[in-house]
Structure formats: C-alpha cells, structure tokens
Amino acid sequence: MRRPSLALVPLAAALATGCQPDPGETPGDDDTFVPDPGDTTPPTLEHDGVPSGAEGVAIPLAATASDASGISRVGVSWRRPGDSSFVTELLEDQGGGAFAGEIPASGVTPWGVEYYLVAADSAGNQATWPQDAPASYQAVAVSPDPPEPAYNVAAYHDPSRGGVVVSWYHVAGDDFLDYTIHRGTSESVDGSDPVVGEVADGSAQEFVDASAPTDAYSWYRVAVHDIWGGETWSDVAKGRGLFLHQDSWGPFDGPAGLATTADGGVHVCESGTGSLHHFDASGAQVDAADAGMTDPVALGRGIDTGWYVLDRALRGVHVFGGTGDLGDFIDEAAMSPALGDPVVLDAPTGIAFNAQFQPHIVDAGNARLLRLTDDFVYYTEVGAGGGSALASPYGVVAHGAGHVFLTDSGRDLVVRYRDSNSLTEEVAFGGSGAGDGLLSDPRGIAVDGGGAVLVADRGNGRVARFTVDGAWLGAFGAGVLQTPLALAVAEDGTVYVSDEGSGTVEVFGP
C-alpha cells in the first residue's frame, strides 16, 4: 500500500532562523538579540514521551525548555517508520518556558509515528530529546480505526446456485484484507461459530454456502478485516433452508403417487381406497375420483393435458381429463403392438412422459422399463431381456435434457438413460448404505427446477439429492419422514412427499 509523500523541512534550517537577526531590523526591536559568543552551554529540554495514539487523531506534545541566554525555538521532527527523512513542526511558546504543539492528524497512521524534539538557545546551542536524537527517537504505536462494517447483509437459498447465497454491501479501502462469513444456528452467531467462507476480493461481495443445511434455518454474519488486524462485524442475516418442513396432510390410506398441477395444486393417489385426490396448495381438498381404480400408484400428464394414473392391480392406465373420458382405461392389449409379442405387465409401479409425450412405464414385476409411443403402443424396453439387467425397478422420471432416471430398489441405485431410439444406460449412482451419496430401497424420483435429482430414500427415511451426473447434494426430511414412497416438485420449489409409514403427505419448501 503506497503512503502519501510529505513536504520535508530540515529541522536545522527551521531552528537556525531564530539564531540570526532579521534583515532590515534595527537594534532595539523586541525580537532581536545579540548572541553571546562565549555561551556554549546547550539549553535544558524536558518532555514526557507519548507512547501511543489513535489513527487520524493529532498527537499533542508538551515540553519545557530553559537557558540562561533564552530559548529561541523548540520543534518536533516526526516521520512514519520506514521514511528516510523527518518532517518538522515548531512548538508554540506558552510562556514561562513551556512549549506546546502537535503531530498533525494527517501523520498519525496505523504504521505508527517516530519523533524527537530539539530546542535551540539564543547562542545557537541545541539540545535534543532523547539526548542522542536522531539516532534514537520516541516510537508511537498507533491504534488503527476498525474497518467499516459490511451493511445490508442478506441470505437466501438459491437451488440453481447450490446453496445459501450470502450477500452484503461494503466499500473496501486501501487497507482491506478480507471478509470471513460465519454461520451459526441462532441469531447470536459470533466468532465462535464456524467460518464457512473467506473472500479476499473487496469487490466480490457475496458467497454461496454450499454446505448450508437444507432443512433448517441458518444465521450469518460477515466480518471485515484490514491489514492492521482490525475486525468489524455486520448485523445478522437469517437464511432458510430450501427444504424446511412446512406442513403435513392426511391421514391417507396408502398415499402413493404424486403430481403437481399448473395452478399450484397437487394430485395424490390413495392406493388403499383406489382413489385420486386433488388438493390446492394450502392442502384443502378440491375434489376426488375413483372411476373403477383399484390400486393407483403413480400418475403423469400426457400430450392431451390429461392425467394418466397407473393401476398396479389392474395392470393398466386410467385416463382423467384431456381428450379422454373420465375413467377411460388403457389395458395391456391396447399397449401391445400389432406385430410382435403382447405386452404383459406385472405389478407396474411408475409412469412418466418425456418431452415428446411418450410414456415410460416401470414394469416392476418383470424388472424392466417400457417406452411406448405417444398413443400408448409398445416401442422399446430396457432391463430384463432388453439391455442392462435391473433388479427391482420402481420409480421413473423423464428430464427435459433427453434423460430418463429410474430407481432400482433392488440394487439401491439410480440409473440414467439416454432417451433416444433406444434406452441407453449412461450412468448409475447411489449404492447401498446410509451415508452421504448412498441409498436404501430408493422408490419415487423427481427432478426439480434447478436440475437436481430428488430420490425418495425409503430405507433411510429421507429425500436424497444428486446432480444429474450423480454428485451428492445432500438430503432432507430425516426425523420427519418414516418410509417415503413418492414425491413431486412444484414450480416454486415446494416438495411433496408421500409417506407410506405415517399415511401422510409431507410438505417441504421455501
């Protein structure tokens, strides 16, 4: 950091002006004198050194000086450590041998100050304080002003950026060092709470806390540090996790498949009663239907905006709304191609439509995934007898990027397929266990607006989150969920989870 230059006045030159008569003055003027050539005794100079000061505050100085022939001048020479020359200031004569002055505020910086005093008598003799100045001098330790705090601190969860975004406003000066971001579990967050981020760029005034809890509140403070070791703290900002538990709906008799609607509502398949319920976003039931359903377990929206409900017991699909009549049913015979083997389903558990509105059906009993044409005729499959082997597939979701994700509860995996003319396996992730990135009996699956893959991790009683490539993003719902079965994500990020164990639909969200 560059220090400003200062005009330098040699102390000897300043004091010498008091040892010569002013040109043009006549004898008898009050400020003239006649030096005593026989006076070789230096004056007496006393001063109590100043050991400390505060940044930007002038340092007052007081001294006493005396001499038989009279004191001509008393001055202070000061500099900042590292400067090669001293700057001179003359002290004012207060009378009675007292002199007073100051080191100006502009010279009192966090680098500190070094100074000494010089007194000259009328004969030109000089005395210094300390006696061997300028070889030695008084060092003044200067306490720096604390840095300006950060203002307008805010914290909000942004799933597209992978965590809680902490932002603030601050004008970083020349002595800025860095910001540290502290996260606590209450509004009393302070230096004892962990540092979750450090930012050394004074113009970069935000930080993404990717490790923030997704199902709890967090409190944040930003500490500003300068090169002098100064520290100031911002006010506290409260950030909420994206998946806080919001509500519990029910009870239901076997809550199963879920889907959100364009108006913010939710459809819930109730397998125990063979019915489909429609709720608004507040959890109030709008209507319900059964239309001959026996065991509805999953549903999806087709090309005609109708709802297609998969019936596990009847091994077919009920159609509601769209161009179909209430209760229309697509059975195995209708799915079978004109040429080739007939479609025979065994305990189907999942249905999803891709961007071309082609349905994908999980045929769990036959350990395979079928893809049909948009008019529900068999096209291709993967799994048993059709590509890589599956153990116990259950849930399926189609992603707009041309992918289909399938849960295989028998292997505790999520499998991603390229959805083209055939279903081609690209990657599998998960694995058996309860730790980060592991699954136990995964069932329902969904993709949120930020592209994260959400999995009903049934055996671990939670919802697990992954990137589309299988990187672990965390989990939520532990302690609330018992045996989650299916899930759906609304446009605003709210997540609905059907919990088989509690017979409820649990709601998590911002």
Secondary structure, DSSP 8 states (H G I E B T S, - for coil): ----------HHHHHHGGGS--TT--TT-TT-----TT-----EEEE----EEETTS-EEEEEEEE-TT-EEEEEEEEE-TT-SS-EEEE-EEEETTEEEEEE-GGG--TT-EEEEEEEEETTS-EEEESTTTTSS-EEEEEE-------EEEEEEEEGGGTEEEEEEE----TTEEEEEEEEESSTT--TTS-EEEEE--TT--EEEETTS-SSSEEEEEEEEEETTS-EEE---EEEE-TTEEEEEE---SSEEEEEE-TTS-EEEEETTTTEEEEE-TTS-EEEEE-TT-S-EEEEEE-TTS-EEEEETTTTEEEEESTTS-TTEEE-HHHHS-SSS-----SSEEEEEE-TT--EEEEEGGGTEEEEE-TTS-EEEEEETTBSS--SSEEEEEEETTTEEEEEETTTTEEEEEEESSSEEEEEEEE-BSSSTT-BSSEEEEEE-TTS-EEEEEGGGTEEEEE-TT--EEEEE-BTTBSSEEEEEE-TTS-EEEEETTTTEEEEEE-
